[in-house]
Amino acid sequence: MTDARDPIPIVVTIPVLKDLAEQVGGPHVRVTSLLSGYENEHTYSPKPTDLIAVRKAKLLLEIGMGLEVWVSSLVKNAGGQSLRVITTSHGVELIQDDTDAHEGRHHDGEAGNPHVWLDPENVTIMLRHITDALIEVDPSHTTEFRTNQAAYLQQLGRLQKELSARIQRLSDRRFIAHHPAWPYLAKRFSLDIVGTIHMQSGTEPSALHLQALIQKMRRDNIKVIVSEIQLSQRLPELLARETKAHVVVLTTMPGGLEGTATYLDMLRYNVLQLARALETTS
């Protein structure tokens, strides 16, 4: 429990959690995100300033599922006795990481694709974990936290409905993914990932795999490749040149691109940019 007059010091691993915590907590939280939106969350290396922030924090919010493999050592080195670590993905229906979205098998274990926040339905679960954690630390603002949570969920629901209607107008929803970040978005909005360039983070695809993708794109007339601002564009651009396809660069993180400062902004940007690309090339 914290003094009701002091904002709760919170550290989060990635910007989407900062936005969600601030949406619920308002002036009663002070949130530091370890990543700014431009880094690769898989390969991030904590800085000395991160250690200091974690030592001062009451809560640390993470996605979990191996996305932030560096968190456990950071928490251990910080040694904060009162720190609570909240894994916001608990209870989310996971998609397997070794298949494309249209082939995905679902399970409740931890070995799943960690990019759960790209499905707005999962964000409702994450928001519940965050709200419950804030109430536990600062029960004096329970009513305000619950009110903020409900208001945000209304906004999210309206946006999801608007974006779903936009996607429903598309005759061709197929694309190649640069990196396996998009199965949750694809499943929620009935998009079709028909191939992935990098099947695993940190491993280069073989020449054989790239050639197979090129052949598939030519044969099936796949004209859109989805990449991320956080990654090198070398391979997506190579495939685009070989197949006369279009690379659309999205972001998995709020703040990664102009006009994506919040989660709602990011979701709107990603879906509308992808819809325009699919519409233009179909």
C-alpha positions in Angstrom: 0.0 0.0 0.0 1.2 3.5 -0.8 0.5 7.0 0.5 -2.6 8.2 -1.3 -1.0 11.5 -2.0 2.0 10.1 -3.8 1.8 8.7 -7.4 2.5 5.0 -7.5 6.0 4.5 -9.1 5.6 1.9 -11.8 8.1 0.4 -14.3 6.9 -1.3 -17.4 8.8 -3.3 -20.0 7.2 -1.9 -23.2 5.3 1.3 -24.1 1.9 -0.4 -24.5 1.9 -1.2 -20.8 2.8 2.4 -19.9 -0.1 3.7 -21.9 -2.5 1.2 -20.3 -1.3 1.9 -16.8 -1.6 5.7 -17.3 -5.1 5.3 -18.8 -6.3 3.6 -15.6 -4.1 5.3 -13.1 -4.3 8.9 -14.4 -2.5 11.3 -12.0 -2.1 8.6 -9.4 0.7 6.8 -11.2 4.2 7.7 -12.4 5.2 5.2 -15.1 8.6 4.6 -16.6 8.9 2.4 -19.7 12.2 0.6 -20.2 11.7 0.5 -24.0 10.7 3.6 -25.9 9.1 2.0 -28.9 12.0 1.8 -31.4 13.9 -1.1 -29.8 13.5 -4.8 -30.4 11.9 -6.1 -27.2 13.5 -9.6 -27.8 17.1 -8.4 -27.8 16.9 -5.4 -25.5 19.8 -5.0 -23.0 18.9 -3.1 -19.7 20.8 0.0 -18.9 22.1 1.2 -15.4 19.2 3.7 -15.3 16.7 0.8 -15.7 18.2 -0.8 -12.6 17.6 2.5 -10.6 14.0 2.8 -11.9 13.2 -0.8 -10.9 14.7 -0.3 -7.4 12.3 2.7 -6.8 9.2 1.0 -8.3 6.2 -0.6 -6.4 5.1 -2.4 -9.5 6.8 -3.9 -12.6 4.4 -4.7 -15.5 5.6 -7.2 -18.1 4.0 -9.2 -20.9 5.7 -12.4 -20.0 5.9 -15.6 -22.1 9.6 -15.1 -22.8 9.1 -11.8 -24.6 11.3 -9.9 -22.1 13.8 -12.6 -21.2 16.0 -10.0 -19.5 13.4 -9.0 -16.8 14.2 -11.7 -14.2 17.9 -10.8 -14.0 17.0 -7.1 -13.9 14.6 -7.6 -11.0 17.1 -9.9 -9.2 19.9 -7.3 -9.6 17.7 -4.4 -8.5 16.8 -6.3 -5.3 13.7 -4.3 -4.4 12.0 -6.0 -1.5 8.5 -4.4 -2.1 8.4 -4.8 -5.9 5.5 -6.7 -7.3 5.9 -8.2 -10.8 2.6 -8.4 -12.7 2.5 -10.7 -15.8 -0.3 -9.1 -17.8 -0.7 -12.0 -20.3 -2.1 -14.4 -17.7 -5.4 -15.8 -18.9 -4.9 -14.8 -22.5 -5.7 -17.5 -25.1 -2.3 -18.1 -26.8 -1.4 -18.8 -30.4 1.5 -21.2 -31.1 4.6 -19.5 -32.2 5.7 -22.0 -34.8 2.7 -21.6 -37.2 1.0 -18.9 -39.1 -2.3 -17.4 -37.8 -4.6 -19.4 -40.1 -3.0 -22.7 -39.0 -2.6 -21.7 -35.3 -3.4 -24.1 -32.5 -4.5 -22.6 -29.2 -3.5 -23.6 -25.7 -3.2 -22.3 -22.2 0.5 -23.0 -21.7 3.3 -20.5 -21.6 4.9 -21.6 -24.9 3.0 -19.2 -27.2 3.5 -16.2 -29.4 4.0 -13.3 -26.9 2.6 -10.4 -29.0 -0.7 -10.7 -27.3 -1.4 -7.0 -27.1 -1.9 -6.8 -30.9 -5.4 -8.3 -30.3 -7.6 -5.7 -28.6 -9.6 -8.5 -26.9 -6.4 -9.5 -25.1 -5.9 -5.9 -24.0 -9.1 -6.1 -21.9 -7.6 -9.0 -19.9 -4.3 -7.1 -19.6 -6.1 -4.0 -18.4 -7.9 -6.1 -15.7 -4.6 -7.3 -14.3 -3.2 -3.7 -14.3 -6.3 -2.3 -12.6 -6.4 -5.0 -10.0 -2.7 -4.3 -9.2 -3.2 -0.6 -8.9 -6.1 -1.1 -6.5 -4.1 -3.5 -4.4 -1.3 -0.9 -4.0 -3.6 2.1 -3.7 -7.1 1.1 -2.6 -8.1 4.6 -1.8 -8.6 5.3 -5.5 -10.5 2.1 -6.4 -13.6 3.9 -7.7 -11.5 6.1 -10.0 -9.4 3.2 -11.3 -12.5 1.2 -12.1 -14.2 4.1 -13.8 -11.1 4.8 -15.9 -10.9 1.1 -16.8 -14.6 1.0 -18.0 -14.2 4.2 -20.0 -11.2 2.9 -21.8 -12.8 -0.4 -22.6 -15.7 1.5 -24.2 -13.2 3.4 -26.4 -11.5 0.2 -27.3 -14.7 -1.5 -28.2 -15.8 1.3 -30.5 -12.5 1.3 -32.3 -12.5 -2.5 -32.7 -15.9 -2.4 -34.3 -14.9 0.4 -36.6 -11.7 -1.4 -37.8 -13.5 -4.7 -38.2 -16.0 -3.0 -40.5 -13.1 -1.6 -42.6 -11.4 -5.0 -43.0 -14.8 -6.7 -43.9 -14.8 -4.5 -47.1 -11.6 -6.2 -48.4 -11.8 -8.9 -51.0 -8.1 -10.0 -50.5 -6.7 -10.2 -46.9 -3.6 -12.2 -47.5 -0.1 -11.0 -46.6 3.5 -12.2 -45.9 4.8 -11.3 -42.4 8.4 -10.2 -41.8 8.4 -11.5 -38.3 5.8 -13.6 -36.3 4.3 -10.6 -34.5 1.0 -10.5 -36.2 -1.0 -13.7 -35.6 -3.2 -12.1 -32.9 -4.1 -9.1 -35.1 -4.7 -11.4 -38.0 -7.0 -13.7 -36.1 -9.0 -10.9 -34.5 -9.6 -9.0 -37.8 -9.9 -12.1 -40.1 -6.7 -11.4 -42.0 -4.6 -14.2 -43.6 -0.9 -14.6 -42.9 0.3 -16.9 -45.7 4.0 -16.9 -44.9 6.6 -15.5 -42.6 10.2 -14.4 -43.5 11.8 -14.7 -40.1 10.2 -17.7 -38.4 12.1 -17.0 -35.2 13.6 -13.8 -33.7 17.4 -13.7 -34.0 17.7 -16.3 -36.7 18.3 -15.6 -40.4 16.0 -17.4 -42.9 17.7 -19.8 -45.3 18.0 -19.0 -49.0 15.8 -22.1 -49.6 13.1 -20.6 -47.3 13.3 -17.2 -49.1 13.1 -18.8 -52.5 10.0 -20.8 -51.4 8.3 -17.6 -50.3 9.1 -15.8 -53.5 7.7 -18.7 -55.5 4.5 -18.8 -53.4 4.0 -15.0 -53.7 4.4 -15.2 -57.5 2.2 -18.3 -57.8 -0.6 -17.0 -55.5 -0.3 -13.3 -56.4 0.5 -12.2 -52.9 1.3 -8.5 -53.1 1.7 -7.3 -49.5 4.5 -7.8 -47.0 4.0 -6.5 -43.5 7.2 -5.4 -41.7 7.9 -3.5 -38.5 9.8 -0.2 -37.9 11.8 -2.0 -35.2 13.4 -4.4 -37.7 15.7 -4.1 -40.7 13.8 -3.7 -44.0 16.5 -5.5 -46.1 14.7 -8.8 -46.5 11.1 -7.5 -47.0 12.5 -5.1 -49.7 14.3 -8.0 -51.3 11.2 -10.1 -51.6 9.2 -7.0 -52.8 11.7 -6.4 -55.6 11.5 -10.1 -56.7 7.7 -10.2 -56.6 6.6 -6.7 -57.4 5.0 -6.6 -53.9 4.4 -3.7 -51.6 6.1 -3.4 -48.1 3.9 -1.8 -45.5 5.8 -0.8 -42.4 3.8 -1.0 -39.1 4.7 -0.9 -35.5 4.2 -3.4 -32.6 4.9 -0.6 -30.1 3.0 2.7 -29.4 5.4 5.5 -30.3 7.2 3.5 -32.9 5.8 5.6 -35.8 4.4 9.1 -36.1 0.7 9.0 -35.1 1.0 5.9 -32.9 1.6 7.6 -29.5 -1.1 5.5 -27.7 -2.3 1.9 -28.0 -5.5 3.1 -29.6 -3.6 5.2 -32.1 -1.2 2.3 -32.9 -4.1 -0.2 -33.4 -5.9 2.3 -35.7 -2.7 3.1 -37.7 -1.7 -0.6 -38.2 -5.1 -1.8 -39.3 -5.8 1.1 -41.6 -2.4 1.1 -43.2 -2.6 -2.6 -43.8 -6.2 -2.2 -45.2 -5.0 0.5 -47.6 -2.1 -1.7 -48.8 -4.3 -4.7 -49.4 -7.0 -2.6 -51.1 -4.4 -0.9 -53.4 -2.8 -4.2 -54.5 -5.9 -6.3 -54.9 
